[in-house]
């Protein structure tokens, strides 16, 4: 494994060469701190040990996220316990899945669910991915080098499968059990479809002719500021969620909100 880049740490603020890389599905794994620092700022429990795998539990201990770059095959594992009517679920993402795409999945775990029904295919189709309906429902990227598929072996046996390839072969895989909450798959697919380039430092751009790169000079302080903005957003979301929960516990659902004094026969959803 390549040495992790240290763009967020140096004290000397001299410009360093980086690259804006697209398409992002071929950009390589990136720095795991992009995800780890966000989880920490979102109130997740850091159970990692120095020199070992990274492990985070969510506040209610129902979801665990791990990253082990040295395992076989290595990469990210995310597991959710059975809660209420939702079955247990599991996801694995290999080391070369870009952290920006992994974050589409893991960031979603830290946020309230939308009231709208999730649709994992919508963002892909919006950004020009072709969908193919057959035994398996598949979306393929415009360059034909990445895909998301709901793979059905036979009735009762299915899984979500995403991957990417270069001229050298398969570069990464992500597999989700069919019980994985749909809004998490949607978060993943939206990040996968996002055409915005991602940044990689010199020496960390994959060797493939299928990438488009733009060289840029970036100061460590700029990298730090961008990461801090992401951390601040996570903290703000967590604070808002915790404040709302605290108010609900004190006042009860019938006395909160701008229309607290109004009577209603409708149930809250």
Secondary structure, 3 states (H helix, E strand, C coil): CCCCCCCCCCCCCCCEEEEEEECHHHCCCCCCHHHHHHHHHCCCEECCCCCCCEEEECCCCCEEEEEECCCCCCEEEEEECCECCECCEEEEEECCCCHHHHHHHHHHHHCCCCCCCCCCCHHHHHCCCEEEECCCEEEECCCCCEEEEEEEEECCEEEEEEEEEECCEEEEEEEEECCCCHHHHHHHHHHHHCCCCEEEECCCCCCCCCCEEEEEEECHHHHHHHHHHHHHHHHHHHHHHHHHHHHHHHHCHHHCCCCCCCCCCCCCC
